Each structure stands twice: as structure tokens, then as C-alpha cells.
Amino acid sequence: MIDVRSFDTLGALDFGWLDARHHFSFGHYTNDGRMGWGRLRVWNDDTIQPGRGFAPHPHKDMEIITYVREGAITHEDSMGNKGRTEAGDVQVMSAGSGVRHSEYNHEDEETRIFQIWIEPDVRGGDPAWGAKAFPKADRANEWSVLASGKGDEDALEIRADARVMGATLEPGETLTYDLEPGRSAYIALAAGDITLNGETVNARDGAAIRDVETLTLQGGSSPAEIVLADTL
């Protein structure tokens, strides 16, 4: 099955400094039909105003992947880590037994991110954080593994049987992805449009996928920037 979830059906909360869209139930937004997808629990589409952000707050027992679409996000945590992640790049945080962190937009422009939460294989453990650049040119019309708990070389490590993939797809190009039996996938577009196994997916739409052996993505009318999570 492929369930395309258009942007206008996502949960929406606008706090002024933060315009948040939720693919799944999160915070004050509850949708009993969208409580998660396999071990994928959160996919937020956030727009953060300049000079604003999330003050220090706690997390525990979650793998948190942040994909920066536009602008940059600055992270600081109780482990002593501090880093700035720019558009197209990725940061991950394994919350483990517990960590506090903040995320701010210190830029002069809006920052737009996807934030993805995946349940870890095992609870507890020391928290960890990392970030890495993933140039878009390196994933033109092909997949790049951004974060993985399956030992993929050059990917940021997470503690879950999962992969988060990224690709850019030009109009007229085709890209495939094989989904192993028993696994689920979720796709969201940062930009552009594609056809996914015959279904149209537009910018900032989502698509929940299960019981499909091969995903076939065809470039649409404008270049697409694609993020895919493959989980149990």
C-alpha cells in the first residue's frame, strides 16, 4: 500500500516564531489514524524564524534525525556538543538514557527542517550527537544513506534498525528503492514533485508505504529533493 498524505492534511500549529506541520500525532496535535509508521514516531516539518528556536529541553530513548532544508540550525547539548548544520546536511542525536539540548536559528533568514524520530532497538545507553555534510551533488539521481543503524559506511550512526536516505531527482529521471519484506517506508519531499508507483507526491507531501517490494520514483515537473525513512 501507498498512502499519499498531502501537505494540507498534516497537523498544523503556528506559534509565530515556529510554523510546525506534523505528519504524525505530536504535542497538541492528535490524529488516531496517524500515530506513527512502524518504529517511525515523528516527522515534523518546521519553519523557524530568525533568532528564534527551541530552548533547552530533555529527550530520552529516541533517535532524532534533523534534515536541514533551508537556512541552518545550531545545536547545543548537556554533553558539551555544539554545532551548526546547514541546508542539505544532517545531524543526529541518540537520546539514550537522557539528554538536554537546544536548537536555534541564529541566521538572518528562516530555517526549514524535517525532524524525524525513530524508536531505538534498545533503551538506555549513553547519549550521543553527530553531524555531517551531504552535498546535494553527490546524491543527484541516486540515493545517499544519511543515517543508519545497519553499518552503512559514511552514514551518521543511529541505534535503530533503520536507514534515512536522501536523493535529488531531476525531471524525467527514474530512481528505485527495494523494500525488504516486513519493513515500512515513509517518504517526504522537501521540494519538487515525483510520481511514486503511479501516485503523485508534491513538495512537503508525505507517503506511507508498506507491502510494496520496489518503489519506483519518477521525476516530475521540477527537481525533487527526497527524504526516505526505512524502518521495521
PyMOL commands that set and color helices and strands:
alter all, ss='L'
color gray80, all
select helices_A, chain A and resi 7-9+136-139
alter helices_A, ss='H'
color red, helices_A
select strands_A, chain A and resi 2-5+11-14+18-22+40-48+53-59+63-70+72-77+82-86+90-94+99-104+111-118+128-132+144-148+156-157+162-169+174-178+184-191+193-196+199-202+206-210+214-219+224-231
alter strands_A, ss='S'
color yellow, strands_A
deselect
rebuild
show_as cartoon
